Amino acid sequence: MMSRQKMSQLLSRLPALGEHALQGSLVEVLLTGGTPTCGCHQDPNRRHGPHLYRRYRDEQGRSRSMYVPRRHEGEARQAVEAWGQMWEAMLELSPNNREALRERLRRRSRRGGR
């Protein structure tokens, strides 16, 4: 089991991370524009970009993307990184919580199911 100090340390990080964490990943894409006579339609090397998008899943599990202007790239990268750090902390906490639940259930079954 994890030490109380380690658990407290992980738990204390979660609120700050959760304030601005965003699920998903950042991807750079090259795009073909809407003007048929633009060179990007004939030559893939002339596509527009790279443009930055955040890819994520919505509440229904559908894949979505959100354009991120370059001036907001740093903020978006920090938010996605915060999500990753939060996820890692939760993965570290989970085995400890699972064992604590197992122990509570074991104790309850010895006392007659309460």
C-alpha positions as a Python dict, from the first residue, in 0.01 Angstrom:
ca = {
    (1, 'M'): (0, 0, 0),
    (2, 'M'): (103, 356, -66),
    (3, 'S'): (225, 568, 223),
    (4, 'R'): (-11, 832, 360),
    (5, 'Q'): (244, 1098, 272),
    (6, 'K'): (261, 988, -93),
    (7, 'M'): (-119, 966, -112),
    (8, 'S'): (-159, 1315, 38),
    (9, 'Q'): (99, 1451, -205),
    (10, 'L'): (-86, 1305, -507),
    (11, 'L'): (-427, 1420, -381),
    (12, 'S'): (-302, 1772, -315),
    (13, 'R'): (-195, 1808, -681),
    (14, 'L'): (-532, 1713, -829),
    (15, 'P'): (-733, 2033, -764),
    (16, 'A'): (-475, 2259, -934),
    (17, 'L'): (-441, 2023, -1229),
    (18, 'G'): (-818, 1988, -1259),
    (19, 'E'): (-864, 2365, -1284),
    (20, 'H'): (-735, 2373, -1641),
    (21, 'A'): (-689, 2010, -1755),
    (22, 'L'): (-826, 1919, -2098),
    (23, 'Q'): (-870, 1564, -2222),
    (24, 'G'): (-736, 1490, -2567),
    (25, 'S'): (-425, 1544, -2770),
    (26, 'L'): (-282, 1816, -2989),
    (27, 'V'): (-219, 1745, -3355),
    (28, 'E'): (-78, 1953, -3638),
    (29, 'V'): (-244, 1907, -3976),
    (30, 'L'): (-191, 2032, -4329),
    (31, 'L'): (-515, 2120, -4506),
    (32, 'T'): (-648, 2148, -4857),
    (33, 'G'): (-839, 2474, -4898),
    (34, 'G'): (-1177, 2539, -5054),
    (35, 'T'): (-1059, 2717, -5368),
    (36, 'P'): (-1031, 2455, -5646),
    (37, 'T'): (-769, 2655, -5836),
    (38, 'C'): (-535, 2683, -5536),
    (39, 'G'): (-206, 2496, -5572),
    (40, 'C'): (-287, 2290, -5261),
    (41, 'H'): (-532, 2083, -5470),
    (42, 'Q'): (-265, 1969, -5716),
    (43, 'D'): (46, 1957, -5497),
    (44, 'P'): (32, 1807, -5145),
    (45, 'N'): (347, 2003, -5057),
    (46, 'R'): (149, 2325, -5100),
    (47, 'R'): (-124, 2240, -4850),
    (48, 'H'): (-203, 2505, -4589),
    (49, 'G'): (-65, 2486, -4238),
    (50, 'P'): (38, 2327, -4024),
    (51, 'H'): (-270, 2412, -3819),
    (52, 'L'): (-306, 2304, -3458),
    (53, 'Y'): (-613, 2111, -3339),
    (54, 'R'): (-711, 1949, -3011),
    (55, 'R'): (-862, 1605, -3072),
    (56, 'Y'): (-1090, 1460, -2805),
    (57, 'R'): (-1401, 1250, -2748),
    (58, 'D'): (-1732, 1415, -2658),
    (59, 'E'): (-1985, 1292, -2402),
    (60, 'Q'): (-2129, 1045, -2656),
    (61, 'G'): (-1784, 905, -2737),
    (62, 'R'): (-1762, 1070, -3079),
    (63, 'S'): (-1427, 1197, -3201),
    (64, 'R'): (-1415, 1576, -3216),
    (65, 'S'): (-1158, 1840, -3295),
    (66, 'M'): (-1119, 2203, -3197),
    (67, 'Y'): (-900, 2453, -3378),
    (68, 'V'): (-634, 2609, -3154),
    (69, 'P'): (-492, 2942, -3274),
    (70, 'R'): (-112, 2951, -3250),
    (71, 'R'): (-127, 3234, -2998),
    (72, 'H'): (-302, 2991, -2760),
    (73, 'E'): (-74, 2695, -2827),
    (74, 'G'): (114, 2723, -2497),
    (75, 'E'): (-206, 2733, -2295),
    (76, 'A'): (-350, 2435, -2485),
    (77, 'R'): (-31, 2232, -2441),
    (78, 'Q'): (-27, 2303, -2067),
    (79, 'A'): (-392, 2199, -2037),
    (80, 'V'): (-338, 1870, -2220),
    (81, 'E'): (-23, 1807, -2013),
    (82, 'A'): (-222, 1875, -1693),
    (83, 'W'): (-473, 1610, -1803),
    (84, 'G'): (-188, 1363, -1850),
    (85, 'Q'): (-45, 1442, -1506),
    (86, 'M'): (-390, 1407, -1350),
    (87, 'W'): (-438, 1073, -1524),
    (88, 'E'): (-99, 949, -1402),
    (89, 'A'): (-181, 1053, -1045),
    (90, 'M'): (-515, 871, -1063),
    (91, 'L'): (-341, 558, -1193),
    (92, 'E'): (-106, 572, -895),
    (93, 'L'): (-394, 620, -649),
    (94, 'S'): (-619, 351, -795),
    (95, 'P'): (-441, 38, -665),
    (96, 'N'): (-438, 184, -316),
    (97, 'N'): (-809, 270, -336),
    (98, 'R'): (-887, -76, -473),
    (99, 'E'): (-709, -241, -180),
    (100, 'A'): (-885, -12, 69),
    (101, 'L'): (-1222, -104, -82),
    (102, 'R'): (-1135, -473, -76),
    (103, 'E'): (-1046, -445, 293),
    (104, 'R'): (-1370, -259, 376),
    (105, 'L'): (-1575, -523, 195),
    (106, 'R'): (-1388, -800, 374),
    (107, 'R'): (-1458, -639, 712),
    (108, 'R'): (-1825, -591, 628),
    (109, 'S'): (-1870, -951, 522),
    (110, 'R'): (-1723, -1064, 857),
    (111, 'R'): (-1974, -844, 1042),
    (112, 'G'): (-2272, -983, 859),
    (113, 'G'): (-2296, -768, 546),
    (114, 'R'): (-2336, -419, 689),
}
